[in-house]
Amino acid sequence: MTSQAPTPAYRRLSVEERRSQLLEAALSLFAHRAPEDVSLDDVAEAAGVSRPLVYRYFPGGKQQLYEAALRSAADELRHCFDEPHEGPLLPRLSRALDRYLAFVDQHDTGFSALLQGGSVVETSRTTAIVDGVRRAAAEHVLTHLGVAEPGRRLRMTIRMWITAVEAASLIWLDEDKQPPLDELRDWLVEQFVAVLAVTARRDAQADALVRELAADL
Amino acid sequence: MTSQAPTPAYRRLSVEERRSQLLEAALSLFAHRAPEDVSLDDVAEAAGVSRPLVYRYFPGGKQQLYEAALRSAADELRHCFDEPHEGPLLPRLSRALDRYLAFVDQHDTGFSALLQGGSVVETSRTTAIVDGVRRAAAEHVLTHLGVAEPGRRLRMTIRMWITAVEAASLIWLDEDKQPPLDELRDWLVEQFVAVLAVTARRDAQADALVRELAADL
């Protein structure tokens, strides 16, 4: 037995490290399975610890673990939107979309289960976390557009486009990840420009932005 | 007491009529309040019957009543999409959108509560009902476009636009029903044309449709 490395259960981890390790195990399970197909035993096994240990850290059981994993995924997703405020606008949007779509690709099953709704683990808290990410995405787009006080039509246009991006992600997962990610990304960027141009017909703020984007090209 | 008309509770209704009456009372309550703010007592009171009578028709209580009301609302919503296959395409789309947006206007609170998710009454069954309406909407658009075998990009474009319409409805309710419905409707129709034109850059089917729409104008 001396040749065996100690199993992960016996590594000495700080409370914070142990918590992170459990969360990471949970997140990777919830990313690739529907929440109802993940048990606490699965999480314990994936983390190489006992079920009681999981309960010690997450006394609320699977629901608490799911929400914590979702919060951690939401943070990761927010980081996808981080993009320097430099250079032409559309390439910035492309780069942020590339990171977002890579996240969707990496968390496929969990992403679908979460956003398709009706899941057993869905609560007003999980909905609030998802809405927080949507709001963050809209805020990011607006700051990149350099609009300090966006009017109703501009805000609505951006929120609609973000919803369309979300829908595209779900359909893309549903369609065996077709078309290829770079085509999907370009398509979404072009849709952004197109819907902004429609809004520009009735909104001065959007009109100014469309001119700015055209000047970039 | 002889001058009083009999209360609704004592009207003789057939089983079917009684069921419809209870459903109608439930639907009008669920349309204007969040599901958690509607009790069986409220439904009984609105229908002018006793609580045990409501339970006799809906032994599953509020959840069963909510799902039955949702099914009935979904049928009503499907009827909004009925539109003769005659005349230019965009006015047909406008008329269907007018009816859809009137439905949203009339069922405001319930519509928001249902689609914002995380509600206590949300189950995989309610999600399936809502998805059924979305699929019906996409099918209607495709049959009006006269496309028998829509390719992936065209289907995706239409599903994304339908999601954007849904998002617009929710934002519109959230923004005290601004802009006015006719502006919102025109805006959504123009977005449809714009996103179809973006897809046309990489898809022959969409390209043919865009030419057809342009010929209509």
Chai-1 contact restraints between the chains, C-beta under 6 A:
chainA,res_idxA,chainB,res_idxB,connection_type,confidence,min_distance_angstrom,max_distance_angstrom,comment,restraint_id
A,G117,B,G117,contact,1.0,0.0,6.0,A-B,restraint_1
A,G117,B,T127,contact,1.0,0.0,6.0,A-B,restraint_2
A,G118,B,E122,contact,1.0,0.0,6.0,A-B,restraint_3
A,G118,B,T123,contact,1.0,0.0,6.0,A-B,restraint_4
A,G118,B,S124,contact,1.0,0.0,6.0,A-B,restraint_5
A,G118,B,T127,contact,1.0,0.0,6.0,A-B,restraint_6
A,E122,B,G118,contact,1.0,0.0,6.0,A-B,restraint_7
A,T123,B,G118,contact,1.0,0.0,6.0,A-B,restraint_8
A,S124,B,G118,contact,1.0,0.0,6.0,A-B,restraint_9
A,T127,B,G117,contact,1.0,0.0,6.0,A-B,restraint_10
A,T127,B,G118,contact,1.0,0.0,6.0,A-B,restraint_11
A,M156,B,I171,contact,1.0,0.0,6.0,A-B,restraint_12
A,R159,B,I171,contact,1.0,0.0,6.0,A-B,restraint_13
A,M160,B,A164,contact,1.0,0.0,6.0,A-B,restraint_14
A,M160,B,A167,contact,1.0,0.0,6.0,A-B,restraint_15
A,M160,B,A168,contact,1.0,0.0,6.0,A-B,restraint_16
A,T163,B,T163,contact,1.0,0.0,6.0,A-B,restraint_17
A,T163,B,A164,contact,1.0,0.0,6.0,A-B,restraint_18
A,T163,B,A167,contact,1.0,0.0,6.0,A-B,restraint_19
A,A164,B,M160,contact,1.0,0.0,6.0,A-B,restraint_20
A,A164,B,T163,contact,1.0,0.0,6.0,A-B,restraint_21
A,A164,B,A164,contact,1.0,0.0,6.0,A-B,restraint_22
A,A167,B,M160,contact,1.0,0.0,6.0,A-B,restraint_23
A,A167,B,T163,contact,1.0,0.0,6.0,A-B,restraint_24
A,A168,B,M160,contact,1.0,0.0,6.0,A-B,restraint_25
A,I171,B,M156,contact,1.0,0.0,6.0,A-B,restraint_26
A,I171,B,R159,contact,1.0,0.0,6.0,A-B,restraint_27
A,E190,B,V198,contact,1.0,0.0,6.0,A-B,restraint_28
A,Q191,B,V195,contact,1.0,0.0,6.0,A-B,restraint_29
A,Q191,B,V198,contact,1.0,0.0,6.0,A-B,restraint_30
A,A194,B,A194,contact,1.0,0.0,6.0,A-B,restraint_31
A,A194,B,V198,contact,1.0,0.0,6.0,A-B,restraint_32
A,V195,B,Q191,contact,1.0,0.0,6.0,A-B,restraint_33
A,V198,B,E190,contact,1.0,0.0,6.0,A-B,restraint_34
A,V198,B,Q191,contact,1.0,0.0,6.0,A-B,restraint_35
A,V198,B,A194,contact,1.0,0.0,6.0,A-B,restraint_36
